[in-house]
Amino acid sequence: GTFYKEKNQSTSVEPSTEKPKVSAPSIKTSTNRSQTTRLRSVLSTSRIPKSRPTQKPYLPATSSNKSCTCRYFSHDEHLVAYVGTKRLLPISEIDNNFKVKFFCEPFGYLELMGPSEITCQDCQWNSTIYPKCASPKTGETMQ
């Protein structure tokens, strides 16, 4: 079938003061020789308004939503720290609710003393004990 518009139908996108007319498409069959079927639609020229929220979504004020950091500072050249797969520099800022995991280098020669991981929780470390690397005492088995 062929699509066509009725004569004098506006294609303007500007808002109209008239109420928009909306009707379902109707199918008319002509009775000429070719027996063509034509589709006639009346389309509204008014736009559907795009609405935007007037307020930001409500987020309850809990400590888990704080956007602050904890400072990681290490004097131990053998202590290495990771957040996920990212190795930290000796002085780094850690985002709230992130966990830092510690290891000693060279691996297998030094022992990690203290916690193997700490978390930046409520903008402070969840442990007051900071890890360090130490040589094992003679006769001591490393775990």
C-alpha positions in Angstrom: 0.0 0.0 0.0 0.9 3.6 -0.3 1.0 6.0 2.6 -0.2 9.5 2.1 -1.3 12.6 4.0 -4.5 14.4 3.5 -4.3 17.9 1.9 -3.9 20.8 4.2 -2.6 18.7 7.1 0.1 20.5 9.0 3.5 18.9 9.5 4.7 21.6 11.9 6.2 20.5 15.3 5.2 23.7 17.0 2.6 23.4 19.8 -1.0 24.0 18.7 -3.7 25.8 20.7 -6.3 23.3 19.4 -6.8 20.0 21.1 -5.0 17.2 19.3 -7.1 14.8 17.3 -6.0 11.2 17.6 -7.8 8.5 15.7 -7.0 4.9 15.0 -5.7 4.2 11.5 -8.5 3.2 9.1 -8.2 1.1 6.0 -10.2 2.1 2.9 -10.4 -0.1 -0.2 -10.9 1.6 -3.5 -13.1 0.1 -6.1 -11.0 1.1 -9.1 -9.4 -1.4 -11.6 -6.2 -2.2 -9.6 -8.1 -2.8 -6.3 -5.4 -0.9 -4.3 -5.6 -0.7 -0.6 -4.7 2.6 0.9 -3.9 3.4 4.5 -5.0 6.7 5.9 -3.8 7.9 9.3 -4.5 11.1 11.2 -1.5 11.9 13.4 -1.3 14.4 16.2 1.1 17.2 15.7 1.4 17.9 19.5 4.5 16.7 21.3 4.6 14.5 24.4 6.4 16.6 27.0 9.6 15.3 28.4 9.4 15.5 32.2 12.4 15.7 34.4 12.5 15.0 38.1 12.3 18.1 40.2 14.2 16.6 43.1 17.2 14.2 43.5 16.3 10.8 44.7 16.2 10.5 48.5 19.2 8.7 50.0 19.1 8.1 53.7 22.0 9.6 55.7 23.9 6.6 56.8 27.6 6.1 57.5 27.9 3.8 54.5 27.1 6.7 52.1 30.0 9.0 53.3 32.3 10.1 50.6 35.5 10.4 52.5 38.9 8.7 52.5 41.4 7.1 54.9 45.1 7.9 54.5 47.5 4.9 53.9 51.0 5.7 54.9 53.8 3.2 55.0 57.5 3.5 56.1 58.1 -0.2 55.5 59.8 -0.8 52.2 58.9 -4.5 52.2 55.2 -4.0 53.0 53.1 -3.9 49.8 49.4 -3.1 49.9 46.6 -3.7 47.4 43.1 -2.4 46.9 41.6 -5.1 44.6 44.4 -5.5 42.0 45.8 -2.0 42.3 49.1 -1.7 44.2 49.2 1.3 46.5 51.9 3.9 46.7 53.5 4.4 50.1 51.2 7.4 50.6 47.7 6.9 49.2 44.1 7.9 49.8 41.6 5.0 50.2 37.9 5.6 49.6 35.4 4.8 52.4 34.4 1.1 52.6 37.4 -0.2 50.6 39.6 -3.0 51.9 43.4 -2.9 51.8 45.3 -6.3 51.7 48.9 -6.5 52.8 51.8 -8.7 51.7 55.5 -8.8 52.4 58.2 -8.7 49.6 60.2 -10.7 48.9 57.4 -13.3 49.4 58.4 -16.2 51.5 61.4 -14.5 53.2 59.6 -12.0 55.4 56.7 -12.5 57.8 53.7 -10.2 58.0 53.1 -9.1 61.5 49.6 -7.7 62.3 46.4 -7.8 60.3 46.6 -9.0 56.7 43.8 -6.6 55.7 42.2 -3.5 57.0 39.1 -1.6 55.9 38.4 2.2 55.6 35.1 2.2 57.6 33.3 5.4 58.5 36.3 7.4 57.3 38.8 5.7 59.6 40.7 2.4 59.7 38.8 -0.5 61.3 42.0 -1.5 63.1 44.4 0.5 65.3 47.2 -2.1 64.7 49.1 -1.5 61.5 50.9 -4.4 59.8 54.6 -4.6 59.3 57.1 -7.0 57.8 59.7 -8.8 59.9 62.4 -11.4 59.4 61.5 -14.7 61.0 63.5 -15.6 64.1 66.0 -18.4 63.7 64.4 -21.8 63.9 60.9 -20.3 63.5 58.7 -21.8 60.7 56.8 -19.4 58.5 53.1 -19.9 58.1 
